[in-house]
Amino acid sequence: EILGRLGTQPTGCRRRFGQRRRCPPWSWNEDQWYRAAVLDLDVRRIAAFYAAKGFFRARVVDRRVTPHADGRSVAIELTVEEGQPTTIAAISLRGVEPLPSSLRRQLEQDPRMQRGERFVHEDYLAAKDRLDARLQRSGYAYAEVEGEVRVDRDQRRAEVGFQATPGPAVRFGRSRIVGHGPIPADKLHRLISWEEGDPYDAFEISRTRARLFNQRVFGSVQVELPEQPTEHADVTITVEPTKLRELRLGGGLGIERRRHEIRLRTDWTWRNFLGGLRTLSARLRPAYVAIPTLWAVERHGPAVQSDLKLSQPDIFATGILAYGLVG
């Protein structure tokens, strides 16, 4: 993990996490040049990497650059003194006093970050993100969480503090969809997974975005609340339609035990066909078939598969997808 982060890398046709593999002489070999300035930066990178893992006193105590006999390459050896790790002495969470006691207990208990464990900066950032996500899942749409870490390097202690600003408990207000163009708004509104007056939940925002994307008619979907915190937040969903007509061409070779095929493929799709979010799609699969194999032909000739499909989501406002297929 450390070697893979360094700017100084060995010459070799393949490298994985800094490990050199022997390559045949005819293989392509990328030259990696030795640069003393890059190695100086790598020494700092190693110290920074260890600090992020809780080893704040780690340092490179020796470096050796040994020329090889060929006079064209060098071997590099770095010696690291890791030191003792810094552990978490205290974890505090402020700003959640006005919240319900059950929610406070959920926020204060994080099994993935505990006192006495080694301090890891990535774990600290992840814990801050989890606090923010839990507040938003609990209806606090405007919640913000700030963090602070105080490190005593001599005592090898870290004190982690989080300051939460929950803001008001939010309920969904009116929802409107803009930018939909020819796509029928009534069909889109039925894809929204919340009702006006429901408690805010970031999961429902994600679910609605996924439902809209799954229609395959939008290139982007953005869900926004009012900038100023409010207890009754109207929701604006801004969508951008993508290309509604699509043609795909391709080809290939199909090999089965008693049948070989040289194939072509054509797929044509018209989304929002005549409105209503319905989709018309056609597939054409022409092929030349040899039985049993292309090199021992007993029978051969052309073949074709084709079909035409018309699908209608939310038929008669029931939420049911209906389709007809002929082929």
Disulfide bonds with the S-S distance in Angstrom:
Cys13-Cys23 1.94
